[in-house]
Amino acid sequence: MQEGTTMRISRLPSWLKKDISRGKGLFKVKKILSELGLNTVCQSAKCPNIGECFGEGIATFMIMGRICTRDCRFCAVDGGDPNPLELDEPFRVAQAAKVLGLTYVVVTSVTRDDLPDGGAEHFSKTTTAIRESLPGSKVEVLVPDFKGSHDAIREVVKSNPTVFNHNMETVPRLYPRIRPGADYHRSLNLLESAKDFDSDIVTKSGLMLGLGETREEVLHSMKDLRNVGCDVLTLGQYLRPSDRHFPEERFLHPDEFKELKSIGKEMGFLEVASGPFVRSSYHAGRLLERILPQWEKDNGER
């Protein structure tokens, strides 16, 4: 372990020190991903929950390569010039999901501003391939902003994912510093547009906390999300992946996360996952299990 890493771990508060989990599924997941040449955001984004999720046989697939056309200051995914799309990737994702026995499949991607549709058709094909391989499965797509293209949003929505997820990540004041190339209102409009194209779709978003935002700014962003019909919210502690990334301004106590969860429920979110280690796709299937029975009763099975 490098000296800098040792110092960093030692200064984290006690509630952010997590044992490395190595469940029996860890090596199985890694083997399947390697054999099928697939990427996961768990690995590329250096998620602190990777050992736990892989150990349970769960992974969040990251399609369209490992290189992002943007270089956000919070993200560990490499930025640069990506390779061409691999046209058989949707089928390989579906195959991996079937081998792993997943019933709830989460698919995300790098941002591909180099593609005319931002990769929307590739998302659509991946959702379709999963559904054909695993009839009855639930699919959550965690999409980039597609530069606000309504055609791209429509393309993804028409493939009928169970959940349409797009993370706001932070409050509007911090966008120029944290998410250069992104736009707060464009991201809000994307979530609203998904509802416009399919009023029955579950929409979801997430915020990282500890970047320097104020409590009032967080509450304002939560209200913004409710105003565009966002159904599910995730709130987690930002942890910089390395010393070259944007530093944490503060570490929120677990009690603060509990309070925000309560406020979010009062605002009308159907479900709120809020805690230091919460991430957008962390236990996503379990989170949706709490609302899907009633949702499907009211809106039809997806």
C-alpha positions as CSV (number, residue, x, y, z in Angstrom):
1,M,0.0,0.0,0.0
2,Q,1.3,3.4,-0.9
3,E,2.1,5.9,1.8
4,G,-0.5,8.4,0.5
5,T,-3.2,5.7,0.6
6,T,-2.3,4.8,4.2
7,M,-2.6,8.4,5.3
8,R,-5.9,8.8,3.5
9,I,-7.5,5.8,5.1
10,S,-6.3,6.8,8.6
11,R,-8.0,10.2,8.3
12,L,-11.4,8.9,7.3
13,P,-14.1,8.9,10.1
14,S,-14.9,5.6,11.6
15,W,-18.2,5.2,9.7
16,L,-16.3,5.3,6.4
17,K,-13.9,2.5,7.1
18,K,-15.3,-0.6,5.5
19,D,-14.1,-4.2,5.6
20,I,-13.2,-5.7,2.3
21,S,-15.8,-8.3,1.5
22,R,-14.9,-11.4,-0.5
23,G,-18.0,-13.4,-0.9
24,K,-18.0,-16.7,-2.7
25,G,-19.3,-15.0,-5.9
26,L,-16.3,-12.7,-6.2
27,F,-14.1,-14.8,-8.4
28,K,-17.1,-16.1,-10.4
29,V,-18.1,-12.6,-11.4
30,K,-14.5,-11.6,-12.3
31,K,-14.1,-14.8,-14.4
32,I,-17.3,-14.2,-16.3
33,L,-16.6,-10.6,-17.0
34,S,-13.1,-11.5,-18.2
35,E,-14.2,-14.3,-20.5
36,L,-16.9,-12.1,-22.1
37,G,-14.7,-9.0,-22.3
38,L,-17.1,-6.8,-20.3
39,N,-16.6,-3.8,-18.2
40,T,-18.3,-2.8,-15.0
41,V,-18.6,0.6,-13.4
42,C,-17.8,-1.2,-10.1
43,Q,-14.2,-1.6,-11.3
44,S,-13.7,1.5,-13.4
45,A,-15.2,3.9,-10.9
46,K,-13.4,2.2,-8.0
47,C,-16.6,1.7,-6.0
48,P,-16.0,0.9,-2.3
49,N,-18.8,-1.7,-2.4
50,I,-17.2,-3.8,-5.2
51,G,-16.2,-6.7,-2.9
52,E,-19.6,-6.9,-1.3
53,C,-21.5,-6.8,-4.6
54,F,-19.2,-9.1,-6.6
55,G,-19.3,-11.4,-3.6
56,E,-23.1,-11.6,-3.9
57,G,-22.8,-12.3,-7.7
58,I,-24.0,-8.8,-8.6
59,A,-22.3,-6.3,-11.0
60,T,-23.3,-3.1,-12.8
61,F,-22.4,-3.4,-16.5
62,M,-20.7,-0.4,-18.1
63,I,-21.2,-0.5,-21.9
64,M,-19.5,1.4,-24.8
65,G,-16.0,1.0,-23.6
66,R,-13.8,2.1,-20.7
67,I,-12.9,5.6,-22.0
68,C,-15.2,8.6,-21.4
69,T,-15.3,11.6,-23.7
70,R,-15.6,13.8,-20.6
71,D,-13.3,14.1,-17.7
72,C,-15.3,15.0,-14.6
73,R,-13.3,15.9,-11.6
74,F,-15.1,13.4,-9.3
75,C,-14.9,10.3,-11.5
76,A,-12.3,7.6,-11.7
77,V,-13.3,6.5,-15.2
78,D,-10.6,7.4,-17.7
79,G,-11.2,10.2,-20.1
80,G,-9.9,10.4,-23.7
81,D,-10.7,9.2,-27.2
82,P,-12.8,6.0,-27.0
83,N,-12.7,3.0,-29.3
84,P,-15.5,2.2,-31.8
85,L,-18.6,0.4,-30.4
86,E,-18.5,-3.3,-30.2
87,L,-21.7,-4.3,-31.9
88,D,-22.0,-7.7,-30.1
89,E,-21.6,-6.2,-26.7
90,P,-25.4,-6.1,-25.9
91,F,-25.5,-9.9,-26.5
92,R,-22.5,-10.4,-24.3
93,V,-24.0,-8.4,-21.5
94,A,-27.2,-10.5,-21.8
95,Q,-25.2,-13.7,-21.7
96,A,-23.3,-12.6,-18.6
97,A,-26.6,-11.6,-16.8
98,K,-28.0,-15.0,-17.6
99,V,-24.9,-16.9,-16.4
100,L,-24.9,-14.9,-13.2
101,G,-28.6,-15.6,-12.8
102,L,-29.6,-12.0,-12.4
103,T,-33.2,-11.0,-12.2
104,Y,-32.5,-7.3,-11.9
105,V,-29.8,-6.0,-14.3
106,V,-28.3,-2.5,-14.1
107,V,-26.6,-1.1,-17.2
108,T,-24.6,2.1,-17.3
109,S,-22.1,3.6,-19.7
110,V,-19.3,6.0,-20.2
111,T,-20.4,9.3,-21.9
112,R,-19.9,9.1,-25.7
113,D,-20.2,12.6,-27.1
114,D,-18.4,11.3,-30.2
115,L,-21.4,9.3,-31.3
116,P,-24.3,11.0,-33.1
117,D,-26.9,9.6,-30.7
118,G,-24.6,9.4,-27.7
119,G,-25.0,5.7,-27.7
120,A,-28.8,5.6,-27.2
121,E,-29.4,2.9,-29.7
122,H,-26.7,0.8,-28.0
123,F,-28.5,1.1,-24.7
124,S,-31.8,0.2,-26.4
125,K,-30.2,-2.9,-28.0
126,T,-28.7,-4.0,-24.6
127,T,-32.0,-3.7,-22.8
128,T,-33.7,-5.7,-25.6
129,A,-31.0,-8.4,-25.6
130,I,-31.3,-8.8,-21.8
131,R,-35.1,-9.1,-21.9
132,E,-34.9,-11.7,-24.7
133,S,-32.3,-13.7,-22.8
134,L,-33.9,-13.3,-19.4
135,P,-37.7,-13.1,-19.9
136,G,-39.3,-11.5,-16.8
137,S,-36.1,-9.7,-15.8
138,K,-36.0,-6.1,-14.6
139,V,-33.6,-3.7,-16.3
140,E,-32.4,-0.4,-14.9
141,V,-30.5,1.9,-17.3
142,L,-28.2,4.6,-15.8
143,V,-27.7,6.9,-18.8
144,P,-25.5,9.9,-19.6
145,D,-27.2,13.2,-20.6
146,F,-27.0,12.6,-24.4
147,K,-26.4,16.3,-24.7
148,G,-30.1,16.7,-24.0
149,S,-31.2,15.0,-27.2
150,H,-34.9,14.1,-27.1
151,D,-34.5,11.6,-29.9
152,A,-31.8,9.8,-27.8
153,I,-34.0,9.8,-24.7
154,R,-37.0,8.5,-26.7
155,E,-34.8,5.7,-28.2
156,V,-33.8,4.4,-24.7
157,V,-37.3,4.7,-23.3
158,K,-38.9,2.8,-26.1
159,S,-36.9,-0.2,-25.2
160,N,-39.0,-0.4,-22.1
161,P,-36.5,-0.4,-19.2
162,T,-38.0,-0.8,-15.8
163,V,-36.1,2.2,-14.4
164,F,-34.6,5.2,-16.2
165,N,-31.8,6.6,-14.1
166,H,-29.7,9.7,-14.6
167,N,-27.6,11.1,-11.8
168,M,-27.6,14.8,-11.2
169,E,-24.4,14.2,-9.1
170,T,-24.2,17.6,-7.4
171,V,-25.9,21.0,-7.0
172,P,-26.0,23.6,-9.8
173,R,-23.4,25.9,-8.2
174,L,-20.8,23.2,-8.3
175,Y,-21.4,22.0,-11.9
176,P,-18.6,24.2,-13.5
177,R,-16.1,22.8,-11.1
178,I,-17.3,19.2,-10.8
179,R,-19.1,18.4,-14.1
180,P,-17.6,20.5,-16.9
181,G,-19.4,19.7,-20.1
182,A,-22.6,18.9,-18.2
183,D,-25.6,21.2,-17.5
184,Y,-27.8,21.0,-14.4
185,H,-31.0,22.0,-16.1
186,R,-30.3,19.8,-19.1
187,S,-30.0,16.8,-16.7
188,L,-33.3,17.8,-15.0
189,N,-35.0,18.1,-18.4
190,L,-33.7,14.6,-19.4
191,L,-35.5,13.0,-16.5
192,E,-38.7,15.0,-17.2
193,S,-38.5,14.0,-20.8
194,A,-38.3,10.3,-20.0
195,K,-41.6,10.7,-18.1
196,D,-43.1,12.6,-21.0
197,F,-42.3,9.7,-23.4
198,D,-43.6,7.1,-20.9
199,S,-45.6,8.3,-17.9
200,D,-45.4,4.8,-16.4
201,I,-41.6,4.5,-16.3
202,V,-39.8,4.7,-12.9
203,T,-37.3,7.6,-12.9
204,K,-34.3,7.7,-10.5
205,S,-31.4,10.1,-9.8
206,G,-28.6,10.5,-7.3
207,L,-26.5,13.1,-5.6
208,M,-23.0,12.9,-4.1
209,L,-22.6,14.8,-0.9
210,G,-19.5,16.3,0.7
211,L,-18.3,18.3,-2.3
212,G,-18.9,21.7,-0.7
213,E,-22.7,22.0,-1.2
214,T,-24.8,23.6,1.5
215,R,-27.8,21.9,3.1
216,E,-30.1,24.4,1.5
217,E,-28.6,23.6,-1.9
218,V,-29.2,19.9,-1.4
219,L,-32.8,20.4,-0.4
220,H,-33.3,22.7,-3.4
221,S,-32.0,20.0,-5.8
222,M,-34.2,17.4,-4.1
223,K,-37.2,19.6,-4.7
224,D,-36.1,20.2,-8.3
225,L,-36.1,16.4,-8.8
226,R,-39.5,16.0,-7.4
227,N,-40.8,18.8,-9.6
228,V,-39.8,16.8,-12.7
229,G,-41.4,13.7,-11.3
230,C,-38.3,11.8,-10.2
231,D,-39.5,8.7,-8.2
232,V,-36.4,7.4,-6.5
233,L,-33.4,9.2,-5.0
234,T,-30.0,8.0,-3.9
235,L,-27.7,10.1,-1.6
236,G,-24.2,9.0,-0.8
237,Q,-20.9,10.3,0.5
238,Y,-18.4,11.5,-2.1
239,L,-15.0,9.8,-1.7
240,R,-12.4,10.9,-4.1
241,P,-10.8,8.1,-6.0
242,S,-7.3,9.5,-5.9
243,D,-5.3,12.6,-4.9
244,R,-5.7,14.0,-8.4
245,H,-9.5,14.1,-8.1
246,F,-11.6,16.8,-6.4
247,P,-11.1,16.7,-2.6
248,E,-13.9,16.1,-0.2
249,E,-15.0,19.2,1.7
250,R,-16.5,17.2,4.5
251,F,-17.8,13.8,5.6
252,L,-21.5,13.7,6.5
253,H,-22.4,11.8,9.7
254,P,-24.8,8.9,9.2
255,D,-27.4,10.8,11.1
256,E,-27.4,13.5,8.5
257,F,-28.1,10.9,5.8
258,K,-31.0,9.5,7.9
259,E,-32.5,13.0,8.2
260,L,-32.2,13.6,4.4
261,K,-33.9,10.3,3.8
262,S,-36.8,11.3,6.0
263,I,-37.1,14.7,4.3
264,G,-37.0,13.0,0.9
265,K,-39.9,10.7,1.8
266,E,-41.9,13.7,3.0
267,M,-41.2,15.4,-0.3
268,G,-42.9,12.5,-2.1
269,F,-40.1,10.3,-3.4
270,L,-41.3,6.8,-3.5
271,E,-38.0,5.5,-2.1
272,V,-34.8,7.2,-0.9
273,A,-31.5,5.3,-0.3
274,S,-29.4,7.6,1.9
275,G,-26.1,6.7,3.6
276,P,-22.3,7.0,3.5
277,F,-21.8,4.1,1.1
278,V,-24.9,4.4,-1.0
279,R,-24.2,4.6,-4.7
280,S,-26.7,4.9,-7.6
281,S,-26.6,1.2,-8.4
282,Y,-25.8,-0.2,-5.0
283,H,-28.5,-2.8,-4.1
284,A,-30.6,-1.2,-6.8
285,G,-32.8,-4.3,-7.1
286,R,-33.6,-4.4,-3.4
287,L,-34.4,-0.7,-3.5
288,L,-36.9,-1.1,-6.3
289,E,-38.4,-4.2,-4.7
290,R,-39.9,-1.9,-2.1
291,I,-41.9,0.0,-4.6
292,L,-42.4,-2.2,-7.7
293,P,-45.3,-4.3,-6.4
294,Q,-47.5,-1.3,-5.8
295,W,-46.1,0.5,-8.9
296,E,-47.0,-2.4,-11.2
297,K,-50.4,-2.7,-9.6
298,D,-51.0,1.0,-10.4
299,N,-49.1,1.2,-13.7
300,G,-48.7,-2.2,-15.2
301,E,-45.8,-4.7,-15.2
302,R,-42.6,-3.5,-16.9
